[in-house]
Amino acid sequence: MGKNGVKHILIVDDEEDLTWGISKSLIRDNCLLEVTCVNSGSEALEIIHSRPVDLLVTDIRMPGLTGLELLEEVHRNHLNIKIIVMTAYGSPEVEAKVVKQGGNYIEKPFEISRLKKMIYCALEEGFSSCCSGSGSVRNFKNMESS
């Protein structure tokens, strides 16, 4: 958990519009979230190894390091990060792999409200809308300037 009880969520997907939409929706509802968006598994690893992350929300199919490989890396290093895996290419086998590694699973397309419920459940806190729009969203590419 970050400073002042703020939870840090890392969203990873090569679809920038999706990561931005999810992050904006989350912080609009909750000021106790810091959301970082990246567009590759390798960028996600940089973040995971450089600062605390409470929840990782990742796509499976991405160029380079896949979401499943990212999940395995988190699991192998015994990192205490909760994980939600998103995919448009779901199957019972993929879901079983995700669950075996301790992750949660959602198939695309999905309603943003459903994903948000999963996120809040994974964070194990009944967040209430304590303020409107004062959380923070970061895109990894812009972090150096913030």
Rosetta constraint file for C-alpha pairs under 8 A:
AtomPair CA 1 CA 5 HARMONIC 6.12 0.50
AtomPair CA 1 CA 6 HARMONIC 6.17 0.50
AtomPair CA 1 CA 7 HARMONIC 5.13 0.50
AtomPair CA 1 CA 8 HARMONIC 6.72 0.50
AtomPair CA 1 CA 52 HARMONIC 6.96 0.50
AtomPair CA 1 CA 53 HARMONIC 7.29 0.50
AtomPair CA 1 CA 54 HARMONIC 6.08 0.50
AtomPair CA 2 CA 6 HARMONIC 4.92 0.50
AtomPair CA 2 CA 7 HARMONIC 5.61 0.50
AtomPair CA 2 CA 8 HARMONIC 6.42 0.50
AtomPair CA 2 CA 52 HARMONIC 7.04 0.50
AtomPair CA 5 CA 32 HARMONIC 6.87 0.50
AtomPair CA 6 CA 31 HARMONIC 7.98 0.50
AtomPair CA 6 CA 32 HARMONIC 4.57 0.50
AtomPair CA 6 CA 33 HARMONIC 5.37 0.50
AtomPair CA 6 CA 34 HARMONIC 6.60 0.50
AtomPair CA 7 CA 32 HARMONIC 6.19 0.50
AtomPair CA 7 CA 33 HARMONIC 4.91 0.50
AtomPair CA 7 CA 34 HARMONIC 6.05 0.50
AtomPair CA 7 CA 53 HARMONIC 7.72 0.50
AtomPair CA 7 CA 54 HARMONIC 6.08 0.50
AtomPair CA 7 CA 123 HARMONIC 7.99 0.50
AtomPair CA 8 CA 33 HARMONIC 5.95 0.50
AtomPair CA 8 CA 34 HARMONIC 4.74 0.50
AtomPair CA 8 CA 35 HARMONIC 5.86 0.50
AtomPair CA 8 CA 36 HARMONIC 7.56 0.50
AtomPair CA 8 CA 52 HARMONIC 7.26 0.50
AtomPair CA 8 CA 53 HARMONIC 5.19 0.50
AtomPair CA 8 CA 54 HARMONIC 5.31 0.50
AtomPair CA 8 CA 55 HARMONIC 6.64 0.50
AtomPair CA 9 CA 33 HARMONIC 7.10 0.50
AtomPair CA 9 CA 34 HARMONIC 6.17 0.50
AtomPair CA 9 CA 35 HARMONIC 4.82 0.50
AtomPair CA 9 CA 36 HARMONIC 6.29 0.50
AtomPair CA 9 CA 53 HARMONIC 6.17 0.50
AtomPair CA 9 CA 54 HARMONIC 5.97 0.50
AtomPair CA 9 CA 55 HARMONIC 4.80 0.50
AtomPair CA 9 CA 56 HARMONIC 5.94 0.50
AtomPair CA 9 CA 57 HARMONIC 7.38 0.50
AtomPair CA 10 CA 35 HARMONIC 5.92 0.50
AtomPair CA 10 CA 36 HARMONIC 4.89 0.50
AtomPair CA 10 CA 37 HARMONIC 5.99 0.50
AtomPair CA 10 CA 38 HARMONIC 7.61 0.50
AtomPair CA 10 CA 44 HARMONIC 7.48 0.50
AtomPair CA 10 CA 53 HARMONIC 6.73 0.50
AtomPair CA 10 CA 55 HARMONIC 6.24 0.50
AtomPair CA 10 CA 56 HARMONIC 4.87 0.50
AtomPair CA 10 CA 57 HARMONIC 6.13 0.50
AtomPair CA 11 CA 19 HARMONIC 6.17 0.50
AtomPair CA 11 CA 23 HARMONIC 7.73 0.50
AtomPair CA 11 CA 35 HARMONIC 7.27 0.50
AtomPair CA 11 CA 36 HARMONIC 6.20 0.50
AtomPair CA 11 CA 37 HARMONIC 4.86 0.50
AtomPair CA 11 CA 38 HARMONIC 6.35 0.50
AtomPair CA 11 CA 56 HARMONIC 6.06 0.50
AtomPair CA 11 CA 57 HARMONIC 4.73 0.50
AtomPair CA 11 CA 58 HARMONIC 5.81 0.50
AtomPair CA 12 CA 19 HARMONIC 6.92 0.50
AtomPair CA 12 CA 37 HARMONIC 6.07 0.50
AtomPair CA 12 CA 38 HARMONIC 5.08 0.50
AtomPair CA 12 CA 39 HARMONIC 5.46 0.50
AtomPair CA 12 CA 40 HARMONIC 6.26 0.50
AtomPair CA 12 CA 41 HARMONIC 6.89 0.50
AtomPair CA 12 CA 44 HARMONIC 6.68 0.50
AtomPair CA 12 CA 56 HARMONIC 7.62 0.50
AtomPair CA 12 CA 57 HARMONIC 6.14 0.50
AtomPair CA 12 CA 58 HARMONIC 4.52 0.50
AtomPair CA 12 CA 59 HARMONIC 6.22 0.50
AtomPair CA 13 CA 18 HARMONIC 7.44 0.50
AtomPair CA 13 CA 19 HARMONIC 6.31 0.50
AtomPair CA 13 CA 38 HARMONIC 6.77 0.50
AtomPair CA 13 CA 39 HARMONIC 4.93 0.50
AtomPair CA 13 CA 40 HARMONIC 6.38 0.50
AtomPair CA 13 CA 58 HARMONIC 5.97 0.50
AtomPair CA 13 CA 59 HARMONIC 5.12 0.50
AtomPair CA 13 CA 62 HARMONIC 6.91 0.50
AtomPair CA 14 CA 38 HARMONIC 7.79 0.50
AtomPair CA 14 CA 39 HARMONIC 4.39 0.50
AtomPair CA 14 CA 40 HARMONIC 6.03 0.50
AtomPair CA 14 CA 59 HARMONIC 7.83 0.50
AtomPair CA 14 CA 62 HARMONIC 5.95 0.50
AtomPair CA 14 CA 63 HARMONIC 7.76 0.50
AtomPair CA 15 CA 19 HARMONIC 6.65 0.50
AtomPair CA 15 CA 39 HARMONIC 7.00 0.50
AtomPair CA 16 CA 20 HARMONIC 6.09 0.50
AtomPair CA 16 CA 39 HARMONIC 6.60 0.50
AtomPair CA 17 CA 21 HARMONIC 6.01 0.50
AtomPair CA 18 CA 22 HARMONIC 6.16 0.50
AtomPair CA 19 CA 23 HARMONIC 6.12 0.50
AtomPair CA 19 CA 37 HARMONIC 6.08 0.50
AtomPair CA 19 CA 38 HARMONIC 7.78 0.50
AtomPair CA 20 CA 24 HARMONIC 6.06 0.50
AtomPair CA 20 CA 37 HARMONIC 7.06 0.50
AtomPair CA 21 CA 25 HARMONIC 6.16 0.50
AtomPair CA 22 CA 26 HARMONIC 6.24 0.50
AtomPair CA 22 CA 112 HARMONIC 7.04 0.50
AtomPair CA 23 CA 27 HARMONIC 6.32 0.50
AtomPair CA 23 CA 35 HARMONIC 6.04 0.50
AtomPair CA 23 CA 36 HARMONIC 7.80 0.50
AtomPair CA 23 CA 37 HARMONIC 7.52 0.50
AtomPair CA 23 CA 137 HARMONIC 6.37 0.50
AtomPair CA 24 CA 28 HARMONIC 5.98 0.50
AtomPair CA 24 CA 137 HARMONIC 7.04 0.50
AtomPair CA 25 CA 29 HARMONIC 6.59 0.50
AtomPair CA 26 CA 30 HARMONIC 6.26 0.50
AtomPair CA 26 CA 33 HARMONIC 7.53 0.50
AtomPair CA 26 CA 116 HARMONIC 7.15 0.50
AtomPair CA 27 CA 31 HARMONIC 5.96 0.50
AtomPair CA 27 CA 32 HARMONIC 7.97 0.50
AtomPair CA 27 CA 33 HARMONIC 6.27 0.50
AtomPair CA 27 CA 34 HARMONIC 7.52 0.50
AtomPair CA 27 CA 35 HARMONIC 7.60 0.50
AtomPair CA 27 CA 132 HARMONIC 7.76 0.50
AtomPair CA 27 CA 133 HARMONIC 5.81 0.50
AtomPair CA 27 CA 134 HARMONIC 6.98 0.50
AtomPair CA 27 CA 135 HARMONIC 4.86 0.50
AtomPair CA 27 CA 136 HARMONIC 6.51 0.50
AtomPair CA 27 CA 137 HARMONIC 7.27 0.50
AtomPair CA 28 CA 132 HARMONIC 5.49 0.50
AtomPair CA 28 CA 133 HARMONIC 4.21 0.50
AtomPair CA 28 CA 134 HARMONIC 7.25 0.50
AtomPair CA 28 CA 135 HARMONIC 7.12 0.50
AtomPair CA 29 CA 128 HARMONIC 8.00 0.50
AtomPair CA 29 CA 129 HARMONIC 5.31 0.50
AtomPair CA 29 CA 130 HARMONIC 7.90 0.50
AtomPair CA 29 CA 131 HARMONIC 7.23 0.50
AtomPair CA 29 CA 132 HARMONIC 6.02 0.50
AtomPair CA 29 CA 133 HARMONIC 6.82 0.50
AtomPair CA 30 CA 127 HARMONIC 7.24 0.50
AtomPair CA 30 CA 128 HARMONIC 6.94 0.50
AtomPair CA 30 CA 129 HARMONIC 5.05 0.50
AtomPair CA 30 CA 130 HARMONIC 6.17 0.50
AtomPair CA 30 CA 131 HARMONIC 6.24 0.50
AtomPair CA 30 CA 132 HARMONIC 6.71 0.50
AtomPair CA 30 CA 133 HARMONIC 7.27 0.50
AtomPair CA 30 CA 134 HARMONIC 7.83 0.50
AtomPair CA 30 CA 135 HARMONIC 6.50 0.50
AtomPair CA 31 CA 129 HARMONIC 7.41 0.50
AtomPair CA 31 CA 130 HARMONIC 6.40 0.50
AtomPair CA 31 CA 131 HARMONIC 5.66 0.50
AtomPair CA 31 CA 132 HARMONIC 6.85 0.50
AtomPair CA 31 CA 133 HARMONIC 6.76 0.50
AtomPair CA 31 CA 134 HARMONIC 5.39 0.50
AtomPair CA 31 CA 135 HARMONIC 4.15 0.50
AtomPair CA 31 CA 136 HARMONIC 7.73 0.50
AtomPair CA 32 CA 130 HARMONIC 7.96 0.50
AtomPair CA 32 CA 135 HARMONIC 6.42 0.50
AtomPair CA 33 CA 135 HARMONIC 5.81 0.50
AtomPair CA 33 CA 136 HARMONIC 7.00 0.50
AtomPair CA 34 CA 135 HARMONIC 6.14 0.50
AtomPair CA 34 CA 136 HARMONIC 5.07 0.50
AtomPair CA 34 CA 137 HARMONIC 6.15 0.50
AtomPair CA 34 CA 138 HARMONIC 7.87 0.50
AtomPair CA 35 CA 136 HARMONIC 6.20 0.50
AtomPair CA 35 CA 137 HARMONIC 4.74 0.50
AtomPair CA 35 CA 138 HARMONIC 6.04 0.50
AtomPair CA 36 CA 137 HARMONIC 5.79 0.50
AtomPair CA 36 CA 138 HARMONIC 4.45 0.50
AtomPair CA 36 CA 139 HARMONIC 5.54 0.50
AtomPair CA 36 CA 140 HARMONIC 6.48 0.50
AtomPair CA 37 CA 137 HARMONIC 7.51 0.50
AtomPair CA 37 CA 138 HARMONIC 5.94 0.50
AtomPair CA 37 CA 139 HARMONIC 4.56 0.50
AtomPair CA 37 CA 140 HARMONIC 5.99 0.50
AtomPair CA 38 CA 43 HARMONIC 6.20 0.50
AtomPair CA 38 CA 44 HARMONIC 6.35 0.50
AtomPair CA 38 CA 139 HARMONIC 5.97 0.50
AtomPair CA 38 CA 140 HARMONIC 5.43 0.50
AtomPair CA 38 CA 141 HARMONIC 7.57 0.50
AtomPair CA 39 CA 43 HARMONIC 7.08 0.50
AtomPair CA 39 CA 44 HARMONIC 7.96 0.50
AtomPair CA 40 CA 44 HARMONIC 6.40 0.50
AtomPair CA 40 CA 62 HARMONIC 6.55 0.50
AtomPair CA 40 CA 63 HARMONIC 7.01 0.50
AtomPair CA 40 CA 64 HARMONIC 7.33 0.50
AtomPair CA 40 CA 65 HARMONIC 7.06 0.50
AtomPair CA 41 CA 45 HARMONIC 6.28 0.50
AtomPair CA 41 CA 62 HARMONIC 7.35 0.50
AtomPair CA 41 CA 64 HARMONIC 6.98 0.50
AtomPair CA 41 CA 65 HARMONIC 4.82 0.50
AtomPair CA 41 CA 66 HARMONIC 6.08 0.50
AtomPair CA 41 CA 67 HARMONIC 6.60 0.50
AtomPair CA 41 CA 70 HARMONIC 6.30 0.50
AtomPair CA 42 CA 46 HARMONIC 6.49 0.50
AtomPair CA 42 CA 64 HARMONIC 7.48 0.50
AtomPair CA 42 CA 65 HARMONIC 6.10 0.50
AtomPair CA 43 CA 47 HARMONIC 6.55 0.50
AtomPair CA 43 CA 140 HARMONIC 7.60 0.50
AtomPair CA 44 CA 48 HARMONIC 6.13 0.50
AtomPair CA 45 CA 49 HARMONIC 6.06 0.50
AtomPair CA 45 CA 70 HARMONIC 7.42 0.50
AtomPair CA 46 CA 50 HARMONIC 6.15 0.50
AtomPair CA 47 CA 51 HARMONIC 6.04 0.50
AtomPair CA 48 CA 52 HARMONIC 6.67 0.50
AtomPair CA 48 CA 53 HARMONIC 6.28 0.50
AtomPair CA 53 CA 81 HARMONIC 6.32 0.50
AtomPair CA 54 CA 80 HARMONIC 7.48 0.50
AtomPair CA 54 CA 81 HARMONIC 5.20 0.50
AtomPair CA 54 CA 82 HARMONIC 6.26 0.50
AtomPair CA 54 CA 123 HARMONIC 7.36 0.50
AtomPair CA 55 CA 81 HARMONIC 5.45 0.50
AtomPair CA 55 CA 82 HARMONIC 4.68 0.50
AtomPair CA 55 CA 83 HARMONIC 5.65 0.50
AtomPair CA 55 CA 84 HARMONIC 7.69 0.50
AtomPair CA 55 CA 119 HARMONIC 7.84 0.50
AtomPair CA 55 CA 122 HARMONIC 7.57 0.50
AtomPair CA 55 CA 123 HARMONIC 7.12 0.50
AtomPair CA 56 CA 81 HARMONIC 6.71 0.50
AtomPair CA 56 CA 82 HARMONIC 6.16 0.50
AtomPair CA 56 CA 83 HARMONIC 4.72 0.50
AtomPair CA 56 CA 84 HARMONIC 6.26 0.50
AtomPair CA 57 CA 83 HARMONIC 5.83 0.50
AtomPair CA 57 CA 84 HARMONIC 4.71 0.50
AtomPair CA 57 CA 85 HARMONIC 5.84 0.50
AtomPair CA 57 CA 86 HARMONIC 7.25 0.50
AtomPair CA 58 CA 67 HARMONIC 5.78 0.50
AtomPair CA 58 CA 83 HARMONIC 7.67 0.50
AtomPair CA 58 CA 84 HARMONIC 6.40 0.50
AtomPair CA 58 CA 85 HARMONIC 5.00 0.50
AtomPair CA 58 CA 86 HARMONIC 5.90 0.50
AtomPair CA 59 CA 66 HARMONIC 7.74 0.50
AtomPair CA 59 CA 67 HARMONIC 5.47 0.50
AtomPair CA 59 CA 85 HARMONIC 5.73 0.50
AtomPair CA 59 CA 86 HARMONIC 4.63 0.50
AtomPair CA 59 CA 87 HARMONIC 5.58 0.50
AtomPair CA 60 CA 66 HARMONIC 5.48 0.50
AtomPair CA 60 CA 67 HARMONIC 3.95 0.50
AtomPair CA 60 CA 68 HARMONIC 5.85 0.50
AtomPair CA 60 CA 85 HARMONIC 6.67 0.50
AtomPair CA 60 CA 86 HARMONIC 6.39 0.50
AtomPair CA 60 CA 87 HARMONIC 5.63 0.50
AtomPair CA 61 CA 66 HARMONIC 5.60 0.50
AtomPair CA 61 CA 67 HARMONIC 6.46 0.50
AtomPair CA 61 CA 87 HARMONIC 7.23 0.50
AtomPair CA 62 CA 66 HARMONIC 5.28 0.50
AtomPair CA 62 CA 67 HARMONIC 7.08 0.50
AtomPair CA 65 CA 69 HARMONIC 6.16 0.50
AtomPair CA 65 CA 70 HARMONIC 6.77 0.50
AtomPair CA 66 CA 70 HARMONIC 6.24 0.50
AtomPair CA 67 CA 71 HARMONIC 6.10 0.50
AtomPair CA 67 CA 85 HARMONIC 7.19 0.50
AtomPair CA 68 CA 72 HARMONIC 6.18 0.50
AtomPair CA 68 CA 98 HARMONIC 7.34 0.50
AtomPair CA 69 CA 73 HARMONIC 6.17 0.50
AtomPair CA 70 CA 74 HARMONIC 6.33 0.50
AtomPair CA 71 CA 75 HARMONIC 6.18 0.50
AtomPair CA 71 CA 83 HARMONIC 7.54 0.50
AtomPair CA 71 CA 98 HARMONIC 7.68 0.50
AtomPair CA 71 CA 101 HARMONIC 7.03 0.50
AtomPair CA 71 CA 103 HARMONIC 7.76 0.50
AtomPair CA 72 CA 76 HARMONIC 5.83 0.50
AtomPair CA 72 CA 101 HARMONIC 6.92 0.50
AtomPair CA 73 CA 77 HARMONIC 6.12 0.50
AtomPair CA 74 CA 78 HARMONIC 6.23 0.50
AtomPair CA 74 CA 79 HARMONIC 5.39 0.50
AtomPair CA 74 CA 81 HARMONIC 7.30 0.50
AtomPair CA 75 CA 79 HARMONIC 6.41 0.50
AtomPair CA 75 CA 101 HARMONIC 6.36 0.50
AtomPair CA 75 CA 102 HARMONIC 7.85 0.50
AtomPair CA 82 CA 102 HARMONIC 7.80 0.50
AtomPair CA 82 CA 103 HARMONIC 6.76 0.50
AtomPair CA 82 CA 122 HARMONIC 6.55 0.50
AtomPair CA 82 CA 123 HARMONIC 7.57 0.50
AtomPair CA 83 CA 102 HARMONIC 7.40 0.50
AtomPair CA 83 CA 103 HARMONIC 4.77 0.50
AtomPair CA 83 CA 104 HARMONIC 6.10 0.50
AtomPair CA 83 CA 122 HARMONIC 7.86 0.50
AtomPair CA 84 CA 103 HARMONIC 5.61 0.50
AtomPair CA 84 CA 104 HARMONIC 4.54 0.50
AtomPair CA 84 CA 105 HARMONIC 5.59 0.50
AtomPair CA 84 CA 106 HARMONIC 7.34 0.50
AtomPair CA 84 CA 118 HARMONIC 7.92 0.50
AtomPair CA 84 CA 119 HARMONIC 7.65 0.50
AtomPair CA 85 CA 98 HARMONIC 7.27 0.50
AtomPair CA 85 CA 103 HARMONIC 6.86 0.50
AtomPair CA 85 CA 104 HARMONIC 6.07 0.50
AtomPair CA 85 CA 105 HARMONIC 4.85 0.50
AtomPair CA 85 CA 106 HARMONIC 6.26 0.50
AtomPair CA 86 CA 105 HARMONIC 6.10 0.50
AtomPair CA 86 CA 106 HARMONIC 5.00 0.50
AtomPair CA 86 CA 107 HARMONIC 5.65 0.50
AtomPair CA 86 CA 108 HARMONIC 6.51 0.50
AtomPair CA 87 CA 106 HARMONIC 6.66 0.50
AtomPair CA 87 CA 107 HARMONIC 4.99 0.50
AtomPair CA 87 CA 108 HARMONIC 5.45 0.50
AtomPair CA 88 CA 107 HARMONIC 5.65 0.50
AtomPair CA 88 CA 108 HARMONIC 4.56 0.50
AtomPair CA 88 CA 109 HARMONIC 6.76 0.50
AtomPair CA 89 CA 107 HARMONIC 7.52 0.50
AtomPair CA 89 CA 108 HARMONIC 7.97 0.50
AtomPair CA 90 CA 94 HARMONIC 6.30 0.50
AtomPair CA 90 CA 95 HARMONIC 7.05 0.50
AtomPair CA 90 CA 107 HARMONIC 6.10 0.50
AtomPair CA 91 CA 95 HARMONIC 6.23 0.50
AtomPair CA 92 CA 96 HARMONIC 6.05 0.50
AtomPair CA 93 CA 97 HARMONIC 6.31 0.50
AtomPair CA 94 CA 98 HARMONIC 6.29 0.50
AtomPair CA 95 CA 99 HARMONIC 6.15 0.50
AtomPair CA 95 CA 105 HARMONIC 6.35 0.50
AtomPair CA 96 CA 100 HARMONIC 5.94 0.50
AtomPair CA 97 CA 101 HARMONIC 6.37 0.50
AtomPair CA 98 CA 102 HARMONIC 6.50 0.50
AtomPair CA 98 CA 103 HARMONIC 5.15 0.50
AtomPair CA 98 CA 104 HARMONIC 6.64 0.50
AtomPair CA 98 CA 105 HARMONIC 6.82 0.50
AtomPair CA 99 CA 103 HARMONIC 4.97 0.50
AtomPair CA 99 CA 104 HARMONIC 6.11 0.50
AtomPair CA 99 CA 105 HARMONIC 7.49 0.50
AtomPair CA 106 CA 110 HARMONIC 7.54 0.50
AtomPair CA 106 CA 115 HARMONIC 7.55 0.50
AtomPair CA 110 CA 114 HARMONIC 6.95 0.50
AtomPair CA 110 CA 115 HARMONIC 7.25 0.50
AtomPair CA 111 CA 115 HARMONIC 6.75 0.50
AtomPair CA 112 CA 116 HARMONIC 6.12 0.50
AtomPair CA 113 CA 117 HARMONIC 6.25 0.50
AtomPair CA 114 CA 118 HARMONIC 6.43 0.50
AtomPair CA 115 CA 119 HARMONIC 6.17 0.50
AtomPair CA 116 CA 120 HARMONIC 6.17 0.50
AtomPair CA 117 CA 121 HARMONIC 6.03 0.50
AtomPair CA 118 CA 122 HARMONIC 5.99 0.50
AtomPair CA 119 CA 123 HARMONIC 6.25 0.50
AtomPair CA 120 CA 124 HARMONIC 6.37 0.50
AtomPair CA 120 CA 125 HARMONIC 6.33 0.50
AtomPair CA 120 CA 126 HARMONIC 6.80 0.50
AtomPair CA 120 CA 127 HARMONIC 6.93 0.50
AtomPair CA 121 CA 125 HARMONIC 6.69 0.50
AtomPair CA 121 CA 126 HARMONIC 7.59 0.50
AtomPair CA 138 CA 142 HARMONIC 6.92 0.50
AtomPair CA 138 CA 143 HARMONIC 6.44 0.50
AtomPair CA 139 CA 143 HARMONIC 6.43 0.50
AtomPair CA 142 CA 146 HARMONIC 6.82 0.50
